[in-house]
Amino acid sequence: MISLKKPVEFEWDEGNLDKNSEKHKVNNLEAEEVFFDNDKQEYPDPNHSKTEARKIIVGRTKNGRHLFIVYTKRKNKIRVISARDLNKRKERSLYEEAA
């Protein structure tokens, strides 16, 4: 499981700042909430880690929305690359089996 040192800092690329909101209806603050879900699960993302190590985290927001997030760490900051709903049966079962 991902271990976060406090305070946690998030870095949002200006080119992607509104991408998740427009494409997947997930705002940045909502995506950040998943990192503080006690039942979150983290997985490597080797298929997309060619230039930097990327990881996948699945978890729940404060309002109970299950999200699938791809992120990387840069200079001790979390940079969310993509955030969307858990919409595949396999992804949701990964979260629910661990909880």
PyMOL commands that place a pseudoatom at each C-alpha (Angstrom):
pseudoatom trace, name=CA, resn=MET, resi=1, chain=A, elem=C, hetatm=0, pos=[0.000, 0.000, 0.000]
pseudoatom trace, name=CA, resn=ILE, resi=2, chain=A, elem=C, hetatm=0, pos=[1.167, 3.535, -0.701]
pseudoatom trace, name=CA, resn=SER, resi=3, chain=A, elem=C, hetatm=0, pos=[2.612, 5.306, 2.307]
pseudoatom trace, name=CA, resn=LEU, resi=4, chain=A, elem=C, hetatm=0, pos=[2.169, 9.064, 2.291]
pseudoatom trace, name=CA, resn=LYS, resi=5, chain=A, elem=C, hetatm=0, pos=[4.393, 11.363, 4.270]
pseudoatom trace, name=CA, resn=LYS, resi=6, chain=A, elem=C, hetatm=0, pos=[2.636, 14.441, 5.583]
pseudoatom trace, name=CA, resn=PRO, resi=7, chain=A, elem=C, hetatm=0, pos=[2.203, 17.011, 4.314]
pseudoatom trace, name=CA, resn=VAL, resi=8, chain=A, elem=C, hetatm=0, pos=[1.356, 15.502, 0.967]
pseudoatom trace, name=CA, resn=GLU, resi=9, chain=A, elem=C, hetatm=0, pos=[1.819, 17.777, -1.995]
pseudoatom trace, name=CA, resn=PHE, resi=10, chain=A, elem=C, hetatm=0, pos=[0.109, 17.355, -5.327]
pseudoatom trace, name=CA, resn=GLU, resi=11, chain=A, elem=C, hetatm=0, pos=[1.379, 18.841, -8.558]
pseudoatom trace, name=CA, resn=TRP, resi=12, chain=A, elem=C, hetatm=0, pos=[-1.034, 19.496, -11.404]
pseudoatom trace, name=CA, resn=ASP, resi=13, chain=A, elem=C, hetatm=0, pos=[0.300, 20.024, -14.919]
pseudoatom trace, name=CA, resn=GLU, resi=14, chain=A, elem=C, hetatm=0, pos=[-1.307, 23.123, -16.414]
pseudoatom trace, name=CA, resn=GLY, resi=15, chain=A, elem=C, hetatm=0, pos=[-1.843, 21.306, -19.709]
pseudoatom trace, name=CA, resn=ASN, resi=16, chain=A, elem=C, hetatm=0, pos=[-3.805, 18.564, -17.903]
pseudoatom trace, name=CA, resn=LEU, resi=17, chain=A, elem=C, hetatm=0, pos=[-5.389, 20.705, -15.196]
pseudoatom trace, name=CA, resn=ASP, resi=18, chain=A, elem=C, hetatm=0, pos=[-8.961, 20.280, -16.413]
pseudoatom trace, name=CA, resn=LYS, resi=19, chain=A, elem=C, hetatm=0, pos=[-8.545, 17.133, -18.540]
pseudoatom trace, name=CA, resn=ASN, resi=20, chain=A, elem=C, hetatm=0, pos=[-9.945, 14.693, -15.965]
pseudoatom trace, name=CA, resn=SER, resi=21, chain=A, elem=C, hetatm=0, pos=[-12.849, 16.979, -15.173]
pseudoatom trace, name=CA, resn=GLU, resi=22, chain=A, elem=C, hetatm=0, pos=[-13.791, 17.480, -18.811]
pseudoatom trace, name=CA, resn=LYS, resi=23, chain=A, elem=C, hetatm=0, pos=[-13.223, 13.905, -19.973]
pseudoatom trace, name=CA, resn=HIS, resi=24, chain=A, elem=C, hetatm=0, pos=[-14.193, 11.845, -16.901]
pseudoatom trace, name=CA, resn=LYS, resi=25, chain=A, elem=C, hetatm=0, pos=[-16.088, 14.301, -14.643]
pseudoatom trace, name=CA, resn=VAL, resi=26, chain=A, elem=C, hetatm=0, pos=[-13.467, 13.906, -11.861]
pseudoatom trace, name=CA, resn=ASN, resi=27, chain=A, elem=C, hetatm=0, pos=[-12.243, 17.173, -10.377]
pseudoatom trace, name=CA, resn=ASN, resi=28, chain=A, elem=C, hetatm=0, pos=[-8.732, 17.516, -8.971]
pseudoatom trace, name=CA, resn=LEU, resi=29, chain=A, elem=C, hetatm=0, pos=[-9.719, 17.677, -5.292]
pseudoatom trace, name=CA, resn=GLU, resi=30, chain=A, elem=C, hetatm=0, pos=[-11.859, 14.571, -5.676]
pseudoatom trace, name=CA, resn=ALA, resi=31, chain=A, elem=C, hetatm=0, pos=[-8.924, 12.699, -7.243]
pseudoatom trace, name=CA, resn=GLU, resi=32, chain=A, elem=C, hetatm=0, pos=[-6.675, 13.726, -4.344]
pseudoatom trace, name=CA, resn=GLU, resi=33, chain=A, elem=C, hetatm=0, pos=[-9.137, 12.243, -1.806]
pseudoatom trace, name=CA, resn=VAL, resi=34, chain=A, elem=C, hetatm=0, pos=[-8.430, 8.712, -3.055]
pseudoatom trace, name=CA, resn=PHE, resi=35, chain=A, elem=C, hetatm=0, pos=[-4.850, 8.910, -1.759]
pseudoatom trace, name=CA, resn=PHE, resi=36, chain=A, elem=C, hetatm=0, pos=[-6.237, 9.206, 1.792]
pseudoatom trace, name=CA, resn=ASP, resi=37, chain=A, elem=C, hetatm=0, pos=[-8.681, 6.270, 1.553]
pseudoatom trace, name=CA, resn=ASN, resi=38, chain=A, elem=C, hetatm=0, pos=[-7.587, 3.713, 4.164]
pseudoatom trace, name=CA, resn=ASP, resi=39, chain=A, elem=C, hetatm=0, pos=[-8.654, 0.865, 1.870]
pseudoatom trace, name=CA, resn=LYS, resi=40, chain=A, elem=C, hetatm=0, pos=[-6.936, 2.144, -1.284]
pseudoatom trace, name=CA, resn=GLN, resi=41, chain=A, elem=C, hetatm=0, pos=[-4.874, -0.302, -3.328]
pseudoatom trace, name=CA, resn=GLU, resi=42, chain=A, elem=C, hetatm=0, pos=[-1.762, 0.456, -5.365]
pseudoatom trace, name=CA, resn=TYR, resi=43, chain=A, elem=C, hetatm=0, pos=[-0.368, -1.397, -8.366]
pseudoatom trace, name=CA, resn=PRO, resi=44, chain=A, elem=C, hetatm=0, pos=[2.614, -0.886, -10.675]
pseudoatom trace, name=CA, resn=ASP, resi=45, chain=A, elem=C, hetatm=0, pos=[1.927, 0.319, -14.220]
pseudoatom trace, name=CA, resn=PRO, resi=46, chain=A, elem=C, hetatm=0, pos=[4.853, -1.199, -16.156]
pseudoatom trace, name=CA, resn=ASN, resi=47, chain=A, elem=C, hetatm=0, pos=[3.186, -0.766, -19.551]
pseudoatom trace, name=CA, resn=HIS, resi=48, chain=A, elem=C, hetatm=0, pos=[3.278, 3.020, -19.149]
pseudoatom trace, name=CA, resn=SER, resi=49, chain=A, elem=C, hetatm=0, pos=[6.525, 3.404, -17.200]
pseudoatom trace, name=CA, resn=LYS, resi=50, chain=A, elem=C, hetatm=0, pos=[8.934, 3.869, -20.083]
pseudoatom trace, name=CA, resn=THR, resi=51, chain=A, elem=C, hetatm=0, pos=[10.240, 7.334, -19.129]
pseudoatom trace, name=CA, resn=GLU, resi=52, chain=A, elem=C, hetatm=0, pos=[9.186, 7.457, -15.471]
pseudoatom trace, name=CA, resn=ALA, resi=53, chain=A, elem=C, hetatm=0, pos=[7.732, 5.052, -12.911]
pseudoatom trace, name=CA, resn=ARG, resi=54, chain=A, elem=C, hetatm=0, pos=[3.957, 5.222, -13.019]
pseudoatom trace, name=CA, resn=LYS, resi=55, chain=A, elem=C, hetatm=0, pos=[1.580, 3.602, -10.591]
pseudoatom trace, name=CA, resn=ILE, resi=56, chain=A, elem=C, hetatm=0, pos=[-2.124, 2.886, -10.407]
pseudoatom trace, name=CA, resn=ILE, resi=57, chain=A, elem=C, hetatm=0, pos=[-4.178, 3.520, -7.304]
pseudoatom trace, name=CA, resn=VAL, resi=58, chain=A, elem=C, hetatm=0, pos=[-7.786, 2.482, -6.834]
pseudoatom trace, name=CA, resn=GLY, resi=59, chain=A, elem=C, hetatm=0, pos=[-9.825, 3.837, -3.978]
pseudoatom trace, name=CA, resn=ARG, resi=60, chain=A, elem=C, hetatm=0, pos=[-12.852, 5.725, -2.797]
pseudoatom trace, name=CA, resn=THR, resi=61, chain=A, elem=C, hetatm=0, pos=[-13.568, 9.422, -2.365]
pseudoatom trace, name=CA, resn=LYS, resi=62, chain=A, elem=C, hetatm=0, pos=[-15.261, 10.944, 0.696]
pseudoatom trace, name=CA, resn=ASN, resi=63, chain=A, elem=C, hetatm=0, pos=[-18.584, 10.646, -1.166]
pseudoatom trace, name=CA, resn=GLY, resi=64, chain=A, elem=C, hetatm=0, pos=[-18.039, 6.949, -1.899]
pseudoatom trace, name=CA, resn=ARG, resi=65, chain=A, elem=C, hetatm=0, pos=[-17.107, 7.277, -5.554]
pseudoatom trace, name=CA, resn=HIS, resi=66, chain=A, elem=C, hetatm=0, pos=[-14.634, 4.577, -6.648]
pseudoatom trace, name=CA, resn=LEU, resi=67, chain=A, elem=C, hetatm=0, pos=[-11.821, 5.959, -8.806]
pseudoatom trace, name=CA, resn=PHE, resi=68, chain=A, elem=C, hetatm=0, pos=[-8.965, 4.543, -10.889]
pseudoatom trace, name=CA, resn=ILE, resi=69, chain=A, elem=C, hetatm=0, pos=[-5.967, 6.882, -10.874]
pseudoatom trace, name=CA, resn=VAL, resi=70, chain=A, elem=C, hetatm=0, pos=[-2.658, 6.748, -12.719]
pseudoatom trace, name=CA, resn=TYR, resi=71, chain=A, elem=C, hetatm=0, pos=[0.067, 8.839, -11.105]
pseudoatom trace, name=CA, resn=THR, resi=72, chain=A, elem=C, hetatm=0, pos=[3.772, 9.370, -10.728]
pseudoatom trace, name=CA, resn=LYS, resi=73, chain=A, elem=C, hetatm=0, pos=[5.949, 11.014, -8.097]
pseudoatom trace, name=CA, resn=ARG, resi=74, chain=A, elem=C, hetatm=0, pos=[8.134, 13.941, -9.095]
pseudoatom trace, name=CA, resn=LYS, resi=75, chain=A, elem=C, hetatm=0, pos=[10.358, 15.662, -6.557]
pseudoatom trace, name=CA, resn=ASN, resi=76, chain=A, elem=C, hetatm=0, pos=[8.311, 14.196, -3.667]
pseudoatom trace, name=CA, resn=LYS, resi=77, chain=A, elem=C, hetatm=0, pos=[5.066, 15.497, -5.143]
pseudoatom trace, name=CA, resn=ILE, resi=78, chain=A, elem=C, hetatm=0, pos=[2.237, 13.367, -6.468]
pseudoatom trace, name=CA, resn=ARG, resi=79, chain=A, elem=C, hetatm=0, pos=[1.364, 14.131, -10.063]
pseudoatom trace, name=CA, resn=VAL, resi=80, chain=A, elem=C, hetatm=0, pos=[-1.956, 12.695, -11.188]
pseudoatom trace, name=CA, resn=ILE, resi=81, chain=A, elem=C, hetatm=0, pos=[-1.848, 11.718, -14.836]
pseudoatom trace, name=CA, resn=SER, resi=82, chain=A, elem=C, hetatm=0, pos=[-5.356, 10.330, -15.212]
pseudoatom trace, name=CA, resn=ALA, resi=83, chain=A, elem=C, hetatm=0, pos=[-8.397, 9.907, -12.964]
pseudoatom trace, name=CA, resn=ARG, resi=84, chain=A, elem=C, hetatm=0, pos=[-11.634, 8.165, -13.894]
pseudoatom trace, name=CA, resn=ASP, resi=85, chain=A, elem=C, hetatm=0, pos=[-14.401, 6.033, -12.436]
pseudoatom trace, name=CA, resn=LEU, resi=86, chain=A, elem=C, hetatm=0, pos=[-13.781, 2.347, -11.790]
pseudoatom trace, name=CA, resn=ASN, resi=87, chain=A, elem=C, hetatm=0, pos=[-15.923, 1.044, -14.581]
pseudoatom trace, name=CA, resn=LYS, resi=88, chain=A, elem=C, hetatm=0, pos=[-14.523, -2.376, -15.306]
pseudoatom trace, name=CA, resn=ARG, resi=89, chain=A, elem=C, hetatm=0, pos=[-15.687, -5.356, -13.313]
pseudoatom trace, name=CA, resn=LYS, resi=90, chain=A, elem=C, hetatm=0, pos=[-12.090, -6.523, -12.770]
pseudoatom trace, name=CA, resn=GLU, resi=91, chain=A, elem=C, hetatm=0, pos=[-10.925, -3.144, -11.414]
pseudoatom trace, name=CA, resn=ARG, resi=92, chain=A, elem=C, hetatm=0, pos=[-13.808, -2.846, -8.955]
pseudoatom trace, name=CA, resn=SER, resi=93, chain=A, elem=C, hetatm=0, pos=[-13.248, -6.388, -7.672]
pseudoatom trace, name=CA, resn=LEU, resi=94, chain=A, elem=C, hetatm=0, pos=[-9.591, -5.555, -6.925]
pseudoatom trace, name=CA, resn=TYR, resi=95, chain=A, elem=C, hetatm=0, pos=[-10.720, -2.812, -4.567]
pseudoatom trace, name=CA, resn=GLU, resi=96, chain=A, elem=C, hetatm=0, pos=[-13.611, -4.691, -2.996]
pseudoatom trace, name=CA, resn=GLU, resi=97, chain=A, elem=C, hetatm=0, pos=[-11.603, -7.879, -2.350]
pseudoatom trace, name=CA, resn=ALA, resi=98, chain=A, elem=C, hetatm=0, pos=[-8.940, -5.927, -0.466]
pseudoatom trace, name=CA, resn=ALA, resi=99, chain=A, elem=C, hetatm=0, pos=[-11.391, -3.928, 1.679]
for i in range(1, 99): cmd.bond("trace and resi %d" % i, "trace and resi %d" % (i + 1))
show_as sticks, trace
zoom trace
